[in-house]
Amino acid sequence: MSKEKIKIIQNILKKENRYDIAILLENAHFEDYKIDNWNGGIGEINLFVHPNNYLQLIGLDEDEKHLLTKLFDGLPHEYYEINSLTFSINTDVTIEQINDAVYIFVDEAGDMDFSSNGSKYYMFNFLIKNRPFNLHEIIANYRYSLLERNLDPLGGKRLDIEAFHACEDNKYIRDEMFNLISTFDKNSVKSYSYILEKPKVDPSKRDEKDKFYVDNLNFAIHKLLDELEIKKDFIIITDRLPVHKNKNRQVAALKKGIKEYIKTKKLNLRYDIFHHCSASSVNLQIVDYISWAIFRKYERDEDAFYKKIEKYLIKVDEMTKDRKVIHYER
């Protein structure tokens, strides 16, 4: 029963645009105690929370703790009032055995049509995280809740969501996803953007699309690894390769480029690179959303969603910014 009441409080917090606190209560439960007999009894709530969220919750300021206390006081209870709140670590949670490898998720935006009909920009956007991957379960549960709406005969249009895609999701879903993504701890999540203004790209560098893709992705990865001053093992996961021609050659070229980087920098570390469909990874769906927001800012000069994710950006490299020659008009 206490978990159901937690969900009520989470929904209220979300309505008040306090996703940052609502997320921290995921899978929490509570017990209440009488701490004073005055006027029929004063109650206290002890919240049992996930170990990963404990320090953030005890670090809430007094106004935020007061808000939570008032919400618990608003739930049905047997006391005159509930006027205090404490936090405890839920020791029944299964903790993952993890190492400190760096995970790098990659998404591209724009197209490879170098004509007036194509996009103005082509870019690679990166999401950099370490395990445990916070928000995974919350985003997965949100997808399941959308699927469950199909069981309601009055639920309206049927939703068949295998994975979240910013360009395909409706406005309601997109807003909710950006609200969830915006609650990341900016100290533990980083993003990097590598941007090309396509009319400024030398024609000789874009004749072969597969080579254009691999060369720029390799260079973008090198610049990101420099920015991170990488010292740990890392795993790169991209969406499926966009250029179907010469896939094996593309994969080999990417691995060769990273291997040469590690050798040149004299790094003693391991790496691997995978190409998975976006439905296989919540992080690929998250970087898709981040990439969509960045692309929309540059391509359409619309920054409302960009503002929700810009705190994660460690650098935006506009590679063609200072080039003067325009090779075709849009």
Summary of the structure (lengths in Angstrom):
residues: 330
radius of gyration: 23.7
end to end distance: 60.0
largest distance: 82.7
contacts: 935
relative contact order: 0.14
helix: 44%
strand: 21%
